[in-house]
Amino acid sequence: MIIVLVNGNAGWVRRQSLPRLLAALDRILGADGQVHVTRHADDVGRILAGIDPADIHALVPVGGDGTLSAALAAACACWGAERLPPVLPLRAGTMNMVAAAVLGRRESPLHTLARVVRGLRAGTGAAPVRKPLLRADSGQVGFVAGLGVPTRFLAHYYAHGGGYVQALASILRYSGSILAHGPLARALFEPVPVRLGVDHQPAIDRELSVLLAMTVDTLPLGFQVGLGDAGNGMTLLRGSPSPVHLVSSLPLLHRGYLPARVGLGRSACRHLVLEFDRPQPWQLDGELLPATRRLVLDCSVEITLLR
C-alpha cells in the first residue's frame, strides 16, 4: 500500500488545481494506494493511527522539506521511529533540500511518484538509501538543524516573503552588508553562548555564530557542506567564521570545499546536547521553532528513503 499525504497548505499544492491533482494521483496509484489531503498539524496523526506501518510500501508527503519533517514527526509519534515505512521525498516545495539530496535528478513531483510506483510494482526501482533521522528531544524530526546565522537568515528570508528569488536576494543583501561592515551583518553573526556536549563527552562552553547539524550533505541552493562520509551519523558544522572570508568562499562552499580561513570546524557525531543561558530560536528543515534553553539532537535511528 502507498500512502500519499497532500499538504493542502504547501505552496506547490496551492498552485495546482486540487481536483486535477487528486485525479492525477488516483491515476498513478490505482488500487495500490490512498490519497489524503491534510490542512492541520493533527491531521497526519489521525490518518496514520488507523494504518499498520508494516502494510505501507511507501509513505509520500506532498510538499516541501517542512511538510516532510512534519509528516515524519507525526509518524514517529504514532508508530515510533524504528517502525517507519519507506519514505519518498518529492520536489514539491521551495528549496526541496532533502529530495534534492536523495533523488539527485530534477523532475516534477508527479513524475517522481509515477516512476517510483512503476518500480515498486515491477520490483525494478532504484535501490533505496538509508539516512539517519535527526531527532530532537522536543519531538521534532528532520535532517538539518541549525541556530545562529542559519536561523537568523531564515527569519529574514521568511519576513521578506520567501521563495527561491528571495533566498538569492537575502544572500546578496547580507553579502553587501558584510563587505560594508554594516549593522545587518553584525546582527547576523552575533555569537551565541552555548554549552556544547558532543557524543556524551564533557560539555564545553563555546560562543558560536554558526551551528549546523545535518544528516544530508546538501543545503538549500545546492551548497555541499556535509562530510559525505559521516557514516550513520551527522555532520556537525560549527564556529564563529569571519564574515568576509565566508562570503568570499561561497563559490567554494557550493562545490563542497571548506577553506580553513573561513573558521568553521566540521566533524561527524551522533549525539548533541546544547544548553543556553537564555532561550535561543532554532530551525529544523527550514521551519523556525520556538526558542529553547536546552536542545538534544540524536541520529541513532536510520530510515529508508525511496528514490
C-alpha positions in Angstrom: 0.0 0.0 0.0 1.2 3.5 -0.8 0.0 6.4 1.4 0.1 9.9 -0.1 -0.3 12.8 2.2 -1.1 16.0 0.3 -0.3 19.1 2.4 -3.1 21.4 1.2 -1.2 24.4 2.6 2.0 23.7 0.7 3.0 26.3 -1.9 3.3 23.8 -4.8 -0.1 22.3 -3.9 -1.8 25.7 -3.8 -0.5 26.4 -7.3 -2.2 23.3 -8.7 -5.9 22.7 -9.2 -6.6 20.4 -6.3 -9.3 18.3 -8.1 -6.9 17.8 -11.0 -4.0 16.9 -8.7 -6.1 14.4 -6.8 -7.3 12.9 -10.0 -3.7 12.6 -11.3 -2.6 10.9 -8.0 -5.5 8.5 -8.3 -4.5 7.5 -11.8 -0.9 6.9 -10.7 -1.8 4.9 -7.6 -4.8 2.9 -8.9 -5.8 0.3 -6.4 -2.3 0.3 -4.8 -2.7 3.4 -2.6 -4.6 6.0 -0.7 -4.6 9.8 -1.0 -5.3 12.0 1.9 -5.4 15.9 2.0 -4.2 17.5 5.2 -4.8 21.0 6.4 -3.9 21.0 10.1 -1.0 19.7 12.1 -3.0 17.0 13.8 -4.5 15.6 10.5 -1.5 13.3 9.7 -1.5 11.6 13.1 -5.2 10.9 12.8 -4.8 9.4 9.4 -1.8 7.2 10.3 -3.3 6.0 13.6 -5.5 3.6 11.7 -2.8 2.1 9.5 -0.2 -0.6 10.3 3.2 0.7 9.1 4.1 -2.9 8.1 1.4 -2.6 5.3 2.9 0.5 3.8 5.4 0.2 0.9 5.8 4.0 0.5 4.8 7.0 2.6 4.7 10.0 0.4 4.3 13.5 1.9 3.5 16.0 -0.9 5.1 19.3 0.0 8.5 20.7 0.8 11.1 20.0 3.5 8.8 21.3 6.3 5.9 19.0 5.1 8.3 16.0 5.0 9.6 16.6 8.6 6.1 17.3 10.0 4.8 14.1 8.5 7.8 12.1 9.8 7.3 13.6 13.3 3.6 12.6 13.3 4.6 9.1 12.1 7.2 8.7 14.8 4.7 9.8 17.4 2.2 7.3 16.1 4.4 4.2 15.4 7.9 5.0 16.8 10.9 5.9 14.7 12.1 2.3 14.4 8.9 1.3 12.7 8.8 4.0 10.0 8.0 2.6 6.5 10.0 3.6 3.4 9.5 7.3 2.6 9.5 9.1 -0.7 10.6 12.8 -0.6 9.3 14.9 -3.5 10.4 18.2 -5.1 7.1 19.9 -4.1 8.5 22.7 -2.0 10.6 25.8 -2.5 14.1 24.5 -1.7 13.5 20.7 -1.7 16.7 20.1 0.2 16.0 16.5 1.2 14.5 15.5 -2.2 17.5 17.0 -4.0 19.9 15.2 -1.8 18.2 11.8 -2.2 16.7 11.9 -5.7 19.6 13.7 -7.4 17.6 14.2 -10.6 15.3 17.1 -11.4 11.8 16.0 -12.2 8.2 17.0 -11.3 6.6 15.5 -8.1 4.1 13.6 -10.2 6.8 12.2 -12.5 8.8 11.1 -9.5 5.8 9.4 -7.9 4.8 7.6 -11.1 8.3 6.4 -11.7 8.7 5.0 -8.2 5.3 3.4 -8.2 6.1 1.6 -11.5 9.4 0.4 -10.0 7.6 -0.8 -6.8 5.1 -2.8 -8.9 7.8 -4.3 -11.2 10.4 -4.7 -8.5 12.9 -2.8 -10.7 13.1 0.6 -8.9 16.3 2.3 -7.9 17.9 1.0 -4.7 16.6 3.0 -1.7 19.0 4.8 0.6 19.3 4.7 4.3 19.7 8.0 6.1 20.0 8.8 9.8 16.9 10.7 11.1 17.8 13.7 13.2 15.5 13.6 16.3 15.1 16.4 18.8 14.1 15.8 22.4 11.1 18.1 21.8 9.6 15.6 19.4 10.6 17.2 16.1 12.4 15.1 13.5 14.2 16.0 10.2 17.5 16.2 8.5 19.1 19.6 9.1 19.0 21.6 12.3 20.7 25.0 12.9 21.0 28.0 15.1 22.7 31.4 15.0 23.4 32.5 11.4 21.2 29.8 9.7 18.2 30.7 11.9 18.6 34.5 11.6 19.0 34.2 7.8 15.9 32.0 7.6 13.9 34.6 9.7 14.9 37.4 7.3 14.0 35.2 4.3 10.5 34.5 5.6 10.0 38.1 6.7 10.5 39.2 3.1 8.2 36.7 1.5 10.3 33.6 1.0 10.8 31.8 -2.3 13.9 31.0 -4.4 14.3 34.5 -5.7 14.1 35.9 -2.1 16.8 33.4 -1.0 19.2 34.8 -3.6 18.2 38.4 -2.7 18.8 37.7 1.0 22.3 36.3 0.2 23.1 39.4 -1.8 21.8 41.8 0.8 23.8 40.1 3.6 26.9 39.9 1.5 26.7 43.6 0.8 26.3 44.4 4.5 29.3 42.1 5.3 31.6 43.8 2.8 30.5 47.2 4.2 30.7 46.0 7.8 27.1 47.1 8.2 24.7 46.5 11.2 22.7 43.8 9.3 25.9 41.7 9.1 26.8 42.3 12.7 23.4 41.2 13.9 23.6 38.1 11.7 26.9 37.0 13.1 26.4 37.8 16.7 27.8 34.8 18.7 25.5 32.6 20.7 26.9 31.4 24.1 26.3 27.7 24.3 27.4 24.8 26.4 28.0 22.1 23.8 28.2 18.3 24.6 29.2 16.0 21.7 28.7 12.2 21.8 28.4 12.1 25.6 31.7 13.8 26.1 32.1 16.5 28.8 30.3 19.7 27.6 32.4 22.7 26.7 31.4 26.4 26.9 31.6 28.0 23.4 30.5 31.1 21.6 29.2 30.1 18.2 27.7 32.2 15.5 27.1 29.2 13.2 25.9 25.7 14.2 24.5 23.2 11.7 23.8 19.5 12.4 22.8 17.6 9.3 22.3 14.1 8.1 22.1 15.1 4.4 25.1 16.7 2.7 23.4 19.5 0.6 21.8 22.7 1.9 19.3 24.8 0.0 20.6 26.4 -3.2 23.0 23.4 -3.6 25.7 24.2 -1.0 27.6 21.0 -0.4 28.7 21.4 3.2 28.2 17.9 4.5 31.1 15.5 5.1 29.8 12.9 2.8 31.5 10.2 4.9 29.7 10.8 8.2 28.6 7.2 8.0 25.4 6.7 10.1 26.0 9.9 12.0 25.5 13.6 11.3 27.8 16.3 10.1 28.4 19.0 12.7 29.4 22.4 11.3 30.2 25.0 14.0 32.3 28.0 14.7 32.4 31.8 14.6 33.6 32.4 11.0 35.0 35.5 9.5 32.0 37.1 7.6 34.2 38.4 4.9 36.0 35.1 4.4 32.7 33.2 4.5 31.2 35.4 1.7 34.3 35.2 -0.4 34.3 31.4 -0.1 30.6 30.9 -1.1 31.6 29.6 -4.5 33.9 27.0 -2.9 31.3 26.0 -0.3 28.8 25.4 -3.1 31.2 22.9 -4.6 31.9 21.2 -1.3 35.2 22.8 -0.3 35.6 24.3 3.2 38.7 26.5 3.3 40.4 26.8 6.7 40.3 30.6 6.6 36.5 30.5 6.9 36.9 29.5 10.6 34.3 26.7 10.7 35.0 23.2 12.2 33.4 20.2 10.5 33.2 16.7 12.1 30.9 13.7 12.4 29.0 12.8 15.5 25.8 11.0 16.6 24.5 12.9 19.7 24.5 16.6 20.7 23.4 18.4 23.8 23.1 22.2 23.6 22.4 24.4 26.7 21.9 28.2 26.6 21.9 30.9 29.2 18.8 32.4 27.6 16.2 30.8 25.2 17.5 30.6 21.6 15.4 30.1 18.5 16.5 27.3 16.2 15.4 25.8 12.9 14.8 22.3 11.5 14.4 21.6 7.8 13.5 25.3 7.1 11.0 25.6 9.9 11.6 28.2 12.6 11.0 26.7 16.0 10.3 28.3 19.4 13.3 29.4 21.5 14.6 26.9 24.0 17.2 26.8 26.7 18.1 23.2 26.1 18.2 21.1 22.9 19.2 17.4 22.5 19.7 16.1 18.9 20.3 12.4 18.2 20.6 10.4 15.0 20.8 6.8 16.2 17.8 5.7 14.0 18.0 5.3 10.2 15.1 5.4 7.8 14.7 4.2 4.3 14.2 6.8 1.6 13.0 5.9 -1.9 14.3 7.5 -5.0 
